[in-house]
Amino acid sequence: MNTRRPRRAVPVGDTDPYRPTPQRPVRCRARSMGHDTQFEPHHHPWGQVAYCASGLLQVTVAAHAPEAAPAMETTTIVPPSRAVWIPPGARHAVSMLEASQLYTLYIDPSVVAPDWQRSRVLVVSPLLRELVLGMELPQHVGDEERQRSISTLVLAEMAHAPTQPLGVPMPDPQRGDRRLRALCEAVMNAPAQHATLAEWAAQSGASERTLARLFRDELGTGFQRWRQQVVLAHALPMLARGAPVSQVAAASGYASDSAFSAMFRAALGQPPSRFGPTGH
């Protein structure tokens, strides 16, 4: 099994200067982040959009759950053509898989629609990208009227942005089964390794039967379907950044482009060629 490389934790920093309000519901924060750095799990009372103008992010968001039940996490690999919506109050962590120009939008709860209480992956249109970058232009930063105008357009673009299934459910790090968590992290780090659950079980300290039950109980799915989601989560960012289908197929552990394309079409209903940098 591959092991996760250690990442350097960086503080979230003072968020007060970027706190959104009903009068100014969208605030933008831009930072250049080095490779293999991360923000430890934290939460805000406002919503958040994590977007990188360059680089590659990994965003983990915990879903709400009853106190007695493990909370499922969703881990998403995010290229520059996509962004992750994080609902108000949701616990989340952000890691840089490459040196990244990170833009964080803080969204006041007063403008969050009732059906936006779960995380989702947004396709970033050219207009939304330019609006986000424009919020941080020196001539715009101190102009509150212009910021409010841009905020209105940002919210409209977000509301109409297509979504994509890039997220992978993960067990709760505190209350989930540690053996299942370790297996899931190992598979996430080796998406091209098409081992069976029995082969993974031999290295996990749990039987195949036990792991199959844990997948059903904690993640609500079987191992094969879950692993397919891992493959898609790694393949979609590569396609979104313009990688050829043949390269993505090889990186996903497929011996032929046709086999990869057949799996992709069966899972998402469209061929991989539709998910390029300008695809929706």
matplotlib code that plots the C-alpha trace (Angstrom):
import matplotlib.pyplot as plt

x = [0.0, 1.1, 1.4, 0.3, 3.2, 3.3, 2.0, 3.0, 0.1, -0.4, -2.7, -6.0, -5.1, -7.3, -10.6, -12.1, -11.0, -12.8, -16.0, -19.0, -22.1, -25.6, -24.5, -21.4, -22.2, -19.2, -15.6, -12.6, -9.2, -6.3, -3.1, -0.2, 0.3, 3.2, 3.1, 2.1, 0.7, -2.7, -5.2, -6.2, -9.9, -11.8, -15.2, -16.8, -20.3, -20.4, -20.3, -17.1, -16.0, -12.5, -11.0, -7.5, -6.6, -3.6, -2.4, -4.4, -6.4, -7.7, -10.8, -12.4, -15.8, -17.6, -21.4, -23.7, -24.7, -26.5, -24.2, -24.3, -23.5, -20.2, -20.2, -19.3, -16.6, -16.3, -12.9, -12.5, -9.6, -10.1, -8.4, -8.6, -11.7, -13.7, -14.4, -15.9, -18.8, -18.6, -21.9, -21.9, -20.7, -19.3, -16.0, -13.4, -9.8, -7.9, -4.6, -2.4, -1.4, 0.6, 1.8, -1.5, -3.0, -5.8, -8.9, -11.4, -14.8, -16.6, -20.4, -22.8, -25.5, -28.2, -27.7, -27.2, -30.2, -31.9, -30.9, -27.2, -26.7, -24.5, -21.1, -20.9, -18.4, -19.0, -17.9, -16.1, -17.2, -14.9, -17.1, -17.0, -13.2, -12.8, -15.2, -13.3, -10.0, -11.5, -12.5, -8.8, -7.6, -6.1, -8.5, -11.5, -10.5, -11.4, -14.4, -17.4, -20.0, -18.0, -17.5, -21.3, -21.9, -19.3, -20.8, -24.2, -22.8, -20.7, -23.8, -25.8, -23.0, -22.7, -26.5, -26.4, -23.1, -23.2, -22.0, -19.8, -19.5, -15.8, -16.3, -15.4, -17.1, -14.7, -15.2, -15.3, -11.7, -12.7, -15.7, -15.3, -13.6, -9.8, -9.2, -11.7, -10.2, -6.7, -7.9, -9.7, -6.8, -4.5, -6.8, -7.1, -3.3, -3.2, -6.1, -4.4, -4.1, -7.0, -6.7, -9.8, -11.2, -9.7, -6.3, -6.7, -8.0, -4.8, -3.0, -5.6, -6.0, -9.6, -11.3, -12.9, -16.3, -15.8, -14.6, -17.5, -19.9, -18.1, -18.4, -22.1, -22.6, -20.4, -20.3, -23.6, -22.0, -20.0, -16.3, -16.3, -18.6, -16.7, -13.3, -14.8, -15.6, -12.0, -10.9, -13.3, -12.2, -8.6, -9.5, -11.9, -9.3, -6.8, -9.4, -10.4, -6.8, -6.6, -4.8, -5.4, -7.8, -5.0, -2.9, -5.8, -6.7, -3.1, -3.0, -6.3, -4.8, -6.6, -4.8, -6.8, -8.6, -11.7, -12.1, -11.6, -14.1, -16.7, -16.4, -16.5, -19.6, -21.4, -20.7, -21.4, -23.5, -21.0, -17.6, -14.5, -13.9, -16.8, -15.0, -12.2, -11.2, -14.3, -16.7, -19.8]
y = [0.0, 3.5, 5.8, 9.4, 11.9, 14.2, 17.7, 20.9, 22.3, 26.1, 28.2, 29.3, 32.8, 35.7, 35.5, 38.7, 41.0, 38.6, 38.0, 38.3, 40.2, 40.6, 44.0, 42.5, 38.8, 37.6, 38.2, 37.0, 35.9, 35.0, 33.1, 31.5, 28.0, 25.7, 22.1, 19.6, 22.2, 21.9, 23.7, 21.4, 20.6, 23.7, 25.3, 28.8, 30.1, 31.1, 29.2, 28.9, 28.2, 26.7, 27.5, 27.4, 29.5, 27.3, 24.1, 21.2, 21.0, 18.2, 19.3, 17.1, 18.1, 16.3, 15.9, 16.6, 13.5, 12.7, 12.8, 9.0, 8.2, 8.5, 11.5, 10.6, 12.7, 13.5, 14.0, 15.8, 16.5, 19.9, 21.3, 25.0, 24.5, 23.3, 24.6, 23.1, 24.5, 24.1, 24.8, 27.1, 25.3, 22.2, 20.9, 20.9, 20.6, 21.8, 20.4, 21.5, 18.6, 21.1, 24.7, 26.5, 30.0, 29.6, 31.8, 31.4, 32.9, 33.4, 33.5, 35.0, 32.5, 35.1, 34.4, 30.6, 28.8, 26.1, 23.4, 24.3, 22.6, 19.8, 20.2, 20.1, 20.4, 23.4, 23.8, 27.1, 29.1, 31.6, 34.4, 33.0, 32.7, 36.3, 37.5, 35.8, 37.1, 40.5, 40.7, 40.8, 43.3, 46.3, 48.8, 46.7, 45.7, 49.0, 49.8, 48.5, 49.4, 47.5, 44.6, 44.3, 44.4, 41.6, 39.6, 39.7, 38.2, 35.6, 34.3, 34.2, 32.2, 29.8, 29.3, 28.2, 26.4, 22.7, 20.2, 17.1, 13.9, 14.3, 13.5, 10.2, 9.3, 8.6, 7.2, 9.5, 10.0, 9.9, 7.5, 5.4, 2.1, 2.6, -0.4, 0.9, 4.4, 3.1, 1.0, 3.9, 6.2, 3.5, 3.1, 6.9, 7.1, 4.2, 4.7, 2.7, -0.4, -2.6, -5.0, -6.9, -6.3, -9.7, -8.5, -5.2, -7.1, -9.2, -6.0, -4.3, -6.5, -7.3, -10.0, -9.4, -10.1, -7.6, -4.9, -5.5, -5.0, -1.8, -0.3, -0.9, 0.3, 3.4, 4.5, 3.0, 1.4, -1.7, -1.7, -2.0, 1.0, 3.0, 2.2, 3.2, 6.6, 6.9, 6.3, 8.9, 11.4, 11.1, 10.9, 13.9, 16.5, 15.2, 15.4, 18.9, 20.0, 18.8, 15.4, 13.0, 10.2, 7.6, 9.2, 9.3, 5.7, 4.5, 6.6, 4.9, 1.4, 0.5, -1.4, 0.2, 3.5, 1.6, -0.2, 3.1, 4.9, 2.1, 2.3, 6.1, 6.2, 3.6, 5.6, 9.2, 8.7, 10.6, 9.8, 11.2, 13.5, 15.6, 16.5, 18.5, 22.1, 23.7, 20.8, 20.8]
z = [0.0, -0.7, 2.3, 2.5, 2.4, 5.4, 4.7, 6.5, 8.4, 8.1, 10.3, 8.9, 10.1, 11.2, 9.3, 10.8, 8.0, 5.6, 7.6, 5.3, 6.3, 4.9, 3.5, 1.9, 1.5, -0.5, 0.7, -1.2, 0.3, -2.0, -0.9, -2.7, -1.1, -1.4, -2.4, 0.4, 2.7, 4.4, 6.6, 9.4, 10.0, 11.0, 10.5, 10.0, 10.6, 7.0, 3.7, 1.7, -1.9, -2.3, -5.7, -7.1, -10.1, -10.6, -8.9, -7.5, -4.2, -2.0, 0.0, 2.7, 4.1, 6.9, 6.6, 9.5, 11.5, 14.8, 17.8, 18.3, 14.6, 12.7, 10.3, 6.8, 5.0, 1.3, -0.1, -3.5, -5.8, -7.3, -10.5, -11.5, -13.6, -10.6, -7.1, -3.9, -2.0, 1.7, 3.7, 6.7, 9.8, 8.0, 9.3, 6.5, 5.6, 2.5, 1.3, -1.6, -3.9, -6.0, -5.5, -5.8, -6.0, -3.6, -3.7, -0.8, -1.0, 2.3, 1.8, 4.4, 5.5, 4.7, 0.9, 1.1, -0.4, 1.7, -0.7, -0.4, 2.9, 1.4, -0.2, -4.0, -6.8, -9.1, -12.7, -12.8, -15.9, -17.5, -16.1, -12.6, -12.7, -13.8, -11.2, -8.4, -9.7, -10.1, -6.4, -5.5, -8.1, -6.3, -7.9, -6.7, -3.2, -1.5, -3.7, -1.7, -4.3, -7.0, -4.5, -4.0, -7.7, -8.3, -5.3, -7.0, -10.2, -8.2, -6.5, -9.7, -11.4, -8.5, -8.5, -12.2, -12.2, -13.3, -10.7, -11.0, -8.9, -7.9, -4.2, -2.5, 0.8, 3.6, 7.1, 10.1, 11.3, 15.0, 15.2, 12.1, 12.0, 11.8, 9.6, 7.1, 7.2, 6.6, 3.7, 2.1, 2.4, 0.9, -2.1, -2.5, -2.7, -5.3, -7.7, -10.4, -8.2, -9.2, -6.2, -5.0, -1.5, -0.5, -1.5, 0.4, 3.4, 3.6, 4.5, 6.6, 9.7, 9.0, 7.0, 3.6, 5.1, 7.9, 5.5, 3.1, 6.1, 7.1, 3.6, 3.7, 7.3, 7.2, 3.6, 2.3, -0.7, -1.8, -2.2, -6.0, -6.5, -4.0, -5.7, -9.0, -7.5, -6.4, -10.0, -11.3, -8.6, -9.8, -13.5, -13.7, -12.6, -15.1, -17.9, -16.7, -17.0, -20.6, -20.2, -23.1, -22.5, -23.1, -20.3, -17.9, -18.7, -18.0, -14.8, -13.7, -14.2, -17.4, -20.1, -22.9, -23.6, -24.7, -21.3, -19.4, -21.7, -21.2, -17.4, -17.6, -19.8, -17.7, -14.5, -15.8, -18.9, -21.1, -22.6, -21.0, -23.9, -22.7, -19.4, -20.8, -19.6, -21.2, -20.7, -18.5]

ax = plt.figure().add_subplot(projection="3d")
ax.plot(x, y, z, "-o")
ax.set_aspect("equal")
plt.show()
